[in-house]
Amino acid sequence: MKDPKQRALRKQVAPYEKAELRNSILQIVNTLGPFFVLWFLAYKSLSVSYFLTLGICIVASGFLVRTFIIFHDCTHYSFFKSRKANRVLGTITGILTLFPFEKWGHDHAIHHATSSNLDKRGTGDLWMLTVEEYMEASLWTKIQYRLYRNPFVMFVLGPIYVFGIENRFNHRGARRKERMNTYLTNVLLVVVITLLCMLIGWQSFLLIQGPIFMISGALGIWLFYIQHTFEDSYFEEDEHWEYVKAAVEGSSFYKLPKVLQWLTGNIGYHHVHHLSPRVPNYKLEEVHENTAPLQNVPTITLATSLGSLRFRLWDEESKKFVPFSHLKKVAKRRVSVEAKPEV
């Protein structure tokens, strides 16, 4: 049975689980409008200076991240009251962000239902091993894991794989609706890219969309990484796992400067989002400010978040994320225990 405090917390947040058409429309206008304008300005700036183009692309990347947050809300059916409206806008923004709406929505729903559950990892999560699992893994698995957790692989090669390859294919056993939506997204992507290349030339297209894709992709993976990879996070085996604790203690409050908070669609209030995915992104801050228990959560700033890059493994003993260097301490401790004479 759920703890009464947990039930009370869910009840406090429930009134915010309503989309407001005015705010949703305003967010579409102030996100997609600037993105398309910046894309056009980036094209025009090619004849002036590519350094200027890159500057514009960096700003456009921020608006593409904000576009992804709209897409993300649509997959939770929280951006509009109408499920059909969420599907339509979700599919359109999915084309812009290279995500098939149904496929990603299905995987992300599993992520929410199993986040921080050690026995149900694998769908919609970053690959994470415990100290014990790593030490017992084969040499090949250890090599793969170290490569996967390398910042260059995760944040530079990662976007190419996740957005360019993984999301182009359906999972085995995917539902018909999911398969058809992935096919539709892929076909429309080919059409849009082909038309743009015919209109402005493939070189111009790559010079603009390439940086936007790489920067926004790296930012997106970074946000997901920092929201669940911080020292005092929460992970439990299924037997002891609790949804509310996983949301509030296993998801960070990423306190960003206001401009970055706006561009990232308030997703830094990730503890609120995991507690109630039906709260639209434009209400997340309001929930945090008006719900006292949610203010006492793991808080990460822009400066302190960089330290999370060293966290690679989950230590079940100390219940903390640890760097690879922690393995030496564990190995020494085991040798010491084994060497101790029996009495």
N, C-alpha and C positions, 0 to 999 in steps of 0.2 A: 504493500500500500504506500502511496505517496506521502511524504512528510506534509503535514498541514501547512507549514510555511511555504512549501513549494507550490501547493495548490493555491494559496493566497497570492503568491507572486504572479502566477499565470492569470489569475482573476484580475489583478491590478492592470495588467498589460492589455487584456482583452478589448477594452473600449477603443484602443488605437488601431485595431485591426480592420479599418475601413478606408478604402480608397476614396479620395476626393477628386472628382473630375477636373475641377479648376486647377488644382495643383499638378495633376498629372499632365494636362494639356500644356500648362506653363513650362513644365520640365522638358517636354518634347520640343517645344519652341526654342527654349534657351540652351538646348543641348545639340539637337540635330541641325538647327539653323546655323549656329557658329561653326560647327564641324564642316558643313558643306561650303560655307564662305571661306574658311581657312584653307580647305583643299583647293578651291579655285584660286585663291591668292598664292598658294604654294606653286601652282602651275604657272601663273603669270610671273612669279619672281624668278623662275628658271632663266629668263632672258636677262635678268639683272645680276644676280649672284647666287650661287648654290649655297653659300653660307646663310644667306637670308632665307632661302628655301628650307634649310634644315631648322632654322629658328622657328619658322612657321609650323613646320612638321612636329616639332616638340610640343607646341601649344595644342595643335590638332590632336596629338596623341592623348592629351589630358581629356579632351572632349570625347574621344573614342572610348576611354575608360568609363566616362560618365554614361555614354551610350550603352556600354555593357551592363551597368547597374540597372538601367531601365529594362534591358533584356532579362536580367537576373530576376527583377521583380515580376516580370511577366511570367516567367517559368514557375513562380510561386503563386500566380494568379492573384497578386496583391496590388498591381498597378492600376487596374480597372476593376469595377464590380463585375463586368461582363466577362465570362470565360472566353467567349469568342473574340472579344476585343483584345484580350491578353494574348491569345494565340496569333492573331493577325499582326499586332505590333511586335510580338516576340519573334515571329518569323522574319519580319523586315529588319529588325535590329540584329537578329542572328546572322543575316546575310552581311551586314556591315561589320560585325565582329567575328565572322567566320564560325559561328556556332549554330548547329542545327537545333532548333527549339525543342522538339520532343525528346531527342536523344539526351541532350544536356540536362533538360528538366528532370528526366527519369533518373539519371545518375546523381544529380544534385539532391534530389529528394532522399535517395538512399544515404548520401553523405550526412544529411541532417538527422536522419533516423539512427545513424550508427556512429556519429562523430564521437571520438574519444573512447570508443568501445574496442578494447584490445582484441576481442574475439570476432569482431565483425569488420575488420579493416579490408580495404581493397577497392572499393567503388567510390569514385569521386574524391579520393584522398591523395595526399602526397605519400609516397612510399616511406614508411617509418618502421624501423626495427628496434626492438628492445636490446639492451646490453646483452642479455642472455641469448637472445636469438642470433645476434651478430657473432658472438663468440662460438656458437655451435654451427654456424653456417659454413658452407663449403668455400674454398678459396675463390671460385668463380663468382659466387653470390656476393662475397665481400668486395671483390673488384667492381662488380656491377653497382653495388650500393654506394661505394665511395665515389664512383663516377657520377651517379645520379645526384648525390648530395654535394657535388662540386659546384660552387657558385656559377662558374662559366657555363657548365652543362645545364644547370637548372634555369638560369635567367637569360642566357644567350641562345643556346641550342634548344632549350625547352619550348619557347614560343613557336619555333619552326615545327617541332614535332606535334605539340598539343593542338595548335590552331591550323597548321598546314596539312598534317597527316592523320592524326588520331581521330579528329572530328569529321573526317571525310567518309568514314566507314561505320556501318552499324555493328553492334554487338551480335554475336551468334544468339539466336532465339529472340531477337528484338520483335516487338509487336508490329503489326502491319502499319499502324498509324505512325509509329516512330520511323520505320524504314522509309515510308513514302515522304515524310517530312525531310529526312536527310537527303533523299534523292532530289527533292524539289529545291532545297537549299543549294546543293552542289550545281544543279543545272542553272539556277538563277545567278550564282556566282560566276559561272563560265560566261553567261550572257553579258553580265555587267562588265566584267573584266575585258571581254572581247570588244564590246562597244567603246569602252574608254581607250583601249589601245588603238582602235581604229580612228578615234576622234583626236587624240593628242599624241599618239605614237607610244610604242611599248617602252622605249627608253624613258620618256617623261613619266609614264605611269610608274615604272619601277623606282625612279629617283624620288618620287613623292610617296607612294604607298609603301615602299620598302622601309624607310625610316619610321613612318607612322606605325606600321605593323610590328616592327621589332621593339620600339620604345613602349608602345601600349601593351604589347604582349609581356614584356619583362616586368612592367609595372603591375599588370594583372596577377602574374605568378607571385611577385613579391608580396602583394597584398594578401593573397591566399596563404602564403607561407607564414607571414608574420602573425596572422590571425589565429594560427593554431600551433606555432612553434615559438614558445617562450618558456623561460626556465621553470616557473611554477605553474605549469599547465595541469590538466586533469586527464588522466587515462585510467580506466579500470577494466577488469575482466567483466564479462557480461553479467555474472552473478551479482556483482556489486555496483554495476553501472546505473546511473540515474540521469534521466534526460535533462532535468533542470540544472543539476550540478555540471553536466557536460556543457550546457549552453553558457552558464554564467562563469564557471571556473575554467572551462576548456577553450573558451573563445576570448580573445583579448579586446580591450578598449584601446584602440590605436588613436591616441590624441594627436591630431594633426593641426597645423596652422589652418585658419579658416578657408583660405583659397584652395588648399589641397583637400580639405574636408569637403568643400563644395564640388570640386572636380571628381572626387571619388564617391560622390553620392552618399555621404554619411556612412559608408560601409565600415568605417573605423569603429562604429558602435556595433561591433560584430556580436558581442554578448547579447545585445537586445535582439538582433536579427535571428540568432540561433534559438533564443527563448521563444520567439514568435515570428516565424517567417512570413506571416500574413500582414505584418505591419509594413506599410509602404516606406521606401527609403527616406522620404521627406518628413517622416514622423519619428524616425529612430532617435534623433537627438532629444526631441520632446519627451519621449518615453524615459530616456536615461535621466533627464533633468527632473522629472516628476515622480520617479520611483526610487526611493531612498536605497533599498537593498542593491539596486543595480549600480549605484555609485561606488560601492565598495568591492570593486572587481580588479583583476590584474590590469594595470594601466601601463601602456608603452608609449613613449614619445618618439619623435623622429630621430633624435640622437641615440636614445637607448635601444631602439629597434635594430640598429646595425650590429649590436652584440649578439643578436640571435643567429647570425650567420655561423657561429661556431657550434651551435647545438645540432647534433647529428643523430643521437640515440636517446631512447627513453629508458631511464634507470628505474625499474620497478621497486627497487629497494628504497631509494631516497625519494622516489616519486618526483623526479625532476628530469628535464632535458640536460644532456651532458655532451661534451665534445668527444672526439675520438681519443684524445689524450687520457680520458678517464679510464680507458681500457687497461692502461698500464697499472693503475692503482688496483683495479679489480684482480688483475693477474697476480700482482704481488701479494694481495690479501689471500688469494687462494693458495699460493705457494706456501705462505706462512702458516696457514691452517693445516695444510697437508704435512708440513714438516714438523708440526708440533707433536711431541711424543705422547702416546696414549698412556693414561694413568691406570 
